[in-house]
């Protein structure tokens, strides 16, 4: 064999190991499925990212600062920079939890919020059920009135209620005095804490009912009329139809509205503060006004922060109960 023939000898190509038929396409489908799964998992978080960022900036930092202040000795000298803030551990919490006035405020707040929520939900449900049985134009007029009252600023609503319950020129005293055997001439509704808080509670309920009525009314439209008609044909009365047919369907909405009402009514501040002219008496103090009074009234910012943080923990307990109820509803469904 010559040198030329040696140099021109062809080397056989290396044999490539080919995958069995269908194996490559199966791998591609699996990879595509993993990418699709990751996309579906991360897409909701990407959409929620702007909202979560705003919540962290608006609520996260103040809450962390609130927690830090509650473990410090922070008064006017620390606020103005004359003295550095010193850590006192749980001393602020111990002083608050051992204070009988704090527990009086807690009980007053819970009773106030519970009564307001109960009255709001009962009246809201009754009005929502009534609107389902009236003509369309009447429902439209009532909804317009509800939205108008809901949109009224708190300051205006407080002014109206202060006039209505005024001891000298109030329309409530005038109407009650017209009843046989009743004399409310010159009656001061704010002379005692229970009566004054009852007036404030009515104002809170008046402002909360429109949202509850509109929300529950929308939920009632989703109740199948066939089920209610079948219950009536089986002999169920109006209350039986509501208890066994209507309420189970709108129960998740009722639980949600009740929880939101508890959170809102536990955080009532403007109504109490404005009704009492910016200086609520001790028998009118709720947790929100009590925390504000401790922080800015006597300049004990650490104690006010501790009370506010305890209020947040109390509301988190309400949220935990709500989540448990929703999980139970989900398991039943």
Residue pairs with C-beta under 8 A, 6 or more apart in sequence:
63 312
66 305
66 308
66 309
66 312
67 305
67 309
69 301
69 302
69 305
70 92
70 93
70 302
70 305
70 306
70 308
70 309
71 87
71 88
71 89
71 90
71 92
71 302
72 78
72 85
72 86
72 87
72 88
72 302
73 85
73 86
73 87
73 88
73 302
74 85
74 301
74 302
74 305
75 299
75 300
75 301
75 302
76 299
77 83
78 84
78 85
78 301
79 299
79 301
88 302
92 302
92 303
92 305
92 306
93 306
93 310
95 303
96 102
96 303
96 306
96 307
96 310
101 282
102 290
102 307
105 285
105 286
105 287
105 290
106 287
106 314
108 193
108 197
108 285
108 286
109 266
109 286
109 287
110 266
112 197
112 201
112 265
112 268
112 286
113 262
113 265
113 266
113 268
115 201
116 201
116 204
116 205
116 208
116 261
116 265
116 268
117 258
117 261
117 262
117 265
119 201
119 205
120 204
120 205
120 208
120 209
120 212
120 261
120 265
121 212
121 254
121 257
121 258
121 261
123 205
123 209
124 208
124 209
124 212
124 213
124 216
124 257
125 212
125 216
125 254
127 142
127 209
127 213
128 212
128 213
128 216
128 217
128 220
129 220
129 242
131 139
131 142
131 143
131 213
131 217
132 217
132 220
132 221
134 142
143 214
146 209
146 210
146 213
146 214
147 210
147 214
149 206
149 207
149 210
150 207
150 210
150 211
152 207
154 207
154 270
154 271
154 274
155 270
155 274
157 203
157 206
157 207
158 203
158 270
158 271
158 274
158 275
161 199
161 202
161 203
161 206
161 275
162 275
163 169
163 170
163 171
164 170
164 171
164 172
165 172
165 173
165 189
165 190
165 199
166 173
167 173
167 186
167 187
167 188
167 189
168 186
170 189
172 184
172 189
173 184
173 185
173 186
173 187
176 182
176 184
177 183
177 184
177 185
189 195
189 196
189 198
189 199
190 196
190 199
190 275
190 276
192 283
193 281
193 283
193 284
196 275
196 276
196 283
196 284
197 283
197 284
199 275
200 268
200 271
200 272
200 275
200 284
203 271
203 275
204 265
204 268
204 271
208 261
208 264
208 265
212 257
212 261
215 253
215 257
216 250
216 253
216 254
216 257
219 249
219 250
219 253
220 246
220 250
222 249
222 250
223 245
223 246
223 249
223 250
224 249
227 245
228 241
228 245
228 246
231 240
231 241
231 244
231 245
232 241
236 244
236 245
247 254
251 329
252 326
252 329
255 322
255 325
255 326
255 329
256 322
256 326
259 318
259 319
259 321
259 322
262 318
263 315
263 318
263 319
266 287
266 311
266 314
266 315
266 318
267 288
267 311
267 315
268 286
268 288
269 286
269 288
269 289
269 292
272 280
272 284
272 285
272 286
272 288
272 289
273 280
273 289
273 292
275 284
276 284
280 289
280 293
285 293
287 307
287 311
287 314
288 311
290 307
291 304
291 307
291 308
291 311
292 304
293 304
294 300
294 303
294 304
294 307
295 301
295 303
295 304
295 305
295 308
296 304
